[in-house]
Amino acid sequence: MKTVKLIDKEGVTRNGRKVVVSTTFNTDITDIWQRVQNVSTLTEICKPMAKFSPCNGIMPKVWDIGKKYTFKFYLHGIIPMGIHTICIESMDENKHEIQSREYNTFVPVWNHLVRMETINKNTVRYTDEIDIYANNGLTGLIAWWTVHFYKHRQKKWHLLLNK
């Protein structure tokens, strides 16, 4: 993890961390691109390390560019961690990238880039790149958890794609 300069939603510059976790999937890029746009995929791959419950009680079906989504966030599915907001900044079908700007009470900067690259017809490199800053000097601890969380998510992706 390297240290990076980040700007929070209030315009304040913060010293954060960059977390990068990659894997390869034996699938067609079209399949994974379609699945990553479904909110239900997020809820499935996060379990049991995290649970996202929509604040309005209605789980959206797909991510929309420019829309702000608010979720009650539960660590390990049971420990309430407050409201987590996800703003979808871009979804580039040609590059197979999705950029979100996220934040919550403890982590005011959680910028997440999902990148997919075709290696060959049935192999895709999938990368989660997260720029993160946490309050109260917890950036290092949260970055450590983030590495494990995204490794878990990618393992769950493998299970999902092999169903």
N, C-alpha and C positions, 0 to 999 in steps of 0.2 A: 504494500500500500504506500502510495506516495502522498505527500502533503500538497494540497491545491488551494488556491484562492477562490472563494465562492462568494456570491452575492445573494443574501436572503431576500424574502419577499418585501422587506422594508427598505431594501437598497443598501444594507450594511454589509461591508466586506468581512468575510469570516475565513479563518484557516481551517479547512476541512481535509477530508481524506478521499482518495479515489480508490474504489474497490472494483476489480475486474475479475469476473468468473466466466470461464468458457467451457463448452463441451461440444461434442459432435453427436448428431442424431442420424440414424439410418432411416431417412424419410425424404420425401419430396418437399422442397421449400414451399410449394403452394399449400400443402396440408398444414404445416406448422404456422404459416402466415395467417391462414384462416382461423386457426385455433387461438392464436395469441390475441386476436381482436375480440374474443368473447370474454366477458367478465367472469363467466363460470369457470374458465380455465384458471384465472387467478385464484379463485377461492379453492379450487381443487389442488393446485400445486403448492399452496401455502400450508395446507393442513399437515400435521398438527402444530407446526411451529407458530403459526399466526392464523387468526381468523378475522375476516372483514365482514361486518354486518352493516348494511346500508342504513344511514341515519333516518331516512324517510320510510324505511320498511320495505321498499321495493328495490329488488336487485336489478340493475340495468342488464340488458342482454349483451350489448356491444359497446365498445369504447367509441366516443365521438370526439373529434378534434375540437378543441376550444371549450369543451364542457368541463365543469368542476364537479367532482364526485366526492361526497363525504361519507366516511365509514366509521363505525365504532370499531376500534382496533383492540384485539385481545391477544396478548402474548401467550403462546401455547394453548390458544383456544379458550382460556379461562381468566387470565389476569388482565383486567381492564387497563388500557394504556391511553385512553382518551380518544379524541377524534383525529382520524388520519384523512387528509385531503389529497386527492389525486387530480391533477390538471393535465389533460392530454394536449401537449403542445403541437406534436406533429406525428403523422403516420405516412411514411413514404413507401408506397408499394414497389416502386422501382428499385430503391435501395434496400428494401425489407428492413426498415428501421422504424421504431416507435420511441419518441421522446416524451417523457412525462416530467412534470415539476410537482414534487410532493412535499408535504410537511405535516407535522403534528406538534403537540405540546413540547415533547422532549427533543424532537429533531426538526428544527425549522428549515433545514435544507436537506432534501432527499431527491436529487435529480437522477432519473433513471433512463438510460438509453438501452433499448433492446436492439441488437444487430444480428441479422442472419445473413450468411453467405453460403452460396452453393459451392461445395467442393467438387462434387460430381453429381450425376443424375439422382442418386439416392442417398447422398450424404450432405448434411448441412452443418456448418459451424454456427453455433448459437452463443452469443456473448451478452452478458448483463454487465453494464458499466454504470456504477453508481458513484456520484459525487455527494458526499454526506458531511453534515456538520451537526453536532449535538450540543445542547446547552449544558452548563455546569461542569465543563471539563470532561464530559463523557464521550467525546468524539472517538477516541481510541477504542473504548469498550464497545460502543455501538458499531464501529467499523468492523471490529472482530466478530461481533454477532452477525453482521451483515454478510460477511464471507460465508459463514456457516449456513445462514438462511438461504442464500442464493445457490449454494451447493445442494442443499436440500431441495430447493425448487427444481433445479435441473435434474436431480434424481427422479423427482415426481414427474417431470416432463417425460423422461425415458419410460416410466411405467405407463403413463397416459398414451404415449405414441405406440406402445407395444400391445395395447388392448385389442 
